[in-house]
Amino acid sequence: MSSDATPHVTIVEVSPRDGLQNEKGVVPTDVKVALVDRLSAAGLPVIEVTSFVSPKAIPQLADAEAVMAGITRRPGTRYTVLVPNARGLDRALPTRPDGIVVFGAASETFSQKNINCSIAESIERFRPVVARAKAAGLHVRGTISCALGCPYEGDVAPSAVANVASELLALGVDELSVADTIGVGTPAQTSKVFEAVLGLVGAERLNAHFHDTYHRALLNLEACLALGVRSIDASAAGLGGCPFAPGATGNVASEDVLAMLSTLGYGTGVDATAVRAAGQFIRDELARFA
């Protein structure tokens, strides 16, 4: 664990959800449960377990209820799920998540491709979802996809990201995650986008989500750390990608993020060796079901 003198960074482990949703084959439920349990044992403070989206849209996560029922919950770990709408929340609440994630976009085209509605419509869709989740005592994260570039529209203005951030904050989300969904961001661009959002909310409520398409994710995360961001999404074995974002490759690997943070003098309270073992476990399992 980090000492009082060591700056602390919270690692949000997304491999069970964002990591597996883009796999061509359907990973068995017991393998997903085993992955979550291994990540819990590694001391990860937040694990994004699954998504309550339409099974038709993402069949890889159709077993969300079964996975949530099967995991062993470690005290001190927050188990979160992604929900796209009120129907998703209806499914999620009986599984007792500790938090939910709603996901908008900074690009109109990606919003239509990903969740079949405009940005403005997505905010209205999320309004009752956030209100109900907060009433149930859940932590609520609002994610802004394609914040540093869109596969359909190209460059995304920092002001567009800030506009969506403002709308999500008005809904009452506890945390904002700024996501480079296709991994095109640069450190300079990252700084501009996060500075725009930091004009609205403190760094303690910001999370950074980077894909490593062009091997700049760690550099981009360093830019975020320099601005005071202390929450980072990462995925064991670098798994991940978005089915609705052509060209997106895996999330930045948890193993690489933990190594970088250690080198830079940040504490995480996470057992890096156990995370590497979890990453090897899921790589081996995916090879079996490929």
Residue, then its C-alpha position, 0 to 999 in steps of 0.5 A: m500500500s502507498s504511504d501518506a507521502t506517496p501520491h495515490v492513483t486509483i486503477v479502474e480495471v475494465s478488462p471483464r467488460d471493455g476487454l471482452q466485449n470485442e472478442k469474436g467468440v463468446v467467453p464462458t461465464d465461469v471464465k469471466v467470473a474467474l477473471v473478476d475474482r483474480l482481479s479482486a484478489a489482486g487488490l484492484p479498487v474498482i472493477e467494471v464487471t459487465s454491461f447490461v446492454s442488449p444481448k443482440a448488440i453485444p452477445q459477448l456480454a449477454d450473461a451479465e446477470a450470471v456473472m454478477a451472481g457468480i463473482t466473489r466480492r472483496p471488501g474494499t472493491r467497487y463492482t460497477v456495470l455499464v448501463p445504456n438506458a432505463r431497461g439496462l438499469d432495470r436488469a442491473l439493479p437486482t444484481r447489486p452493483d456498487g456503481i453504474v456507468v452511463f456513456g455518451a459521446a463527444s461526436e454526433t456520428f459516434s453517438q448514433k452508431n454506438i447508442n442509436c441517438s443524438i448526444a442531446e437525446s442520450i443526455e435525456r435518456f440518462r436523466p432518469v437512469v442517473a436519478r434512480a441510480k443515485a436514489a439507490g445509493l450507487h456511484v455514477r460515472g459518466t463516460i465521454s467517448c471519442a473525446l480525442g478523436c472519432p472514427y467517423e468525424g476525425d478531430v473532436a474539439p475540446s469545447a465539444v468534450a466540455n459541453v458533454a461534460s457539463e451536461l453529464l455533471a448537471l445530471g448529477v454524476d459523481e465522476l467523469s471519464v474522458a475516453d480516447t476510444i480509438g487511441v488517436g490522442t497525443p499528449a498535447q491534445t490530451s492536455k487541451v481536452f482535460e484542461a477544458v474539462l477541468g474548467l468545469v470539475g476538479a481533477e479528483r472527479l476525473n478519470a482517464h481512459f486510453h486505448d493504445t492504438y498508436h502506442r501513445a497511451l502511457l504518454n497521454l496518461e503522464a499528461c493527465l497525471a501532470l494535471g492532477v488526474r488520479s484515476i486511470d482505466a486499464s485492462a489486464a493483458g491490454l484487452g479491449g476495443c469497441p465494436f462500434a469504433p472501427g480501428a480501435t485496438g486494446n485498452v492500455a494494459s494494466e500491467d504497463v500502467l502499474a509499471m509506469l506508476s511505480t517508476l514515477g513514484y505513485g502508489t496504487g495498492v495493487d499487486a502487480t504480479a497478481v495482475r500479470a497472472a490474471g492477464q496471462f490467465i485470460r490470454d490463455e483462456l481466449a486462445r482456447f475459445a478463439 
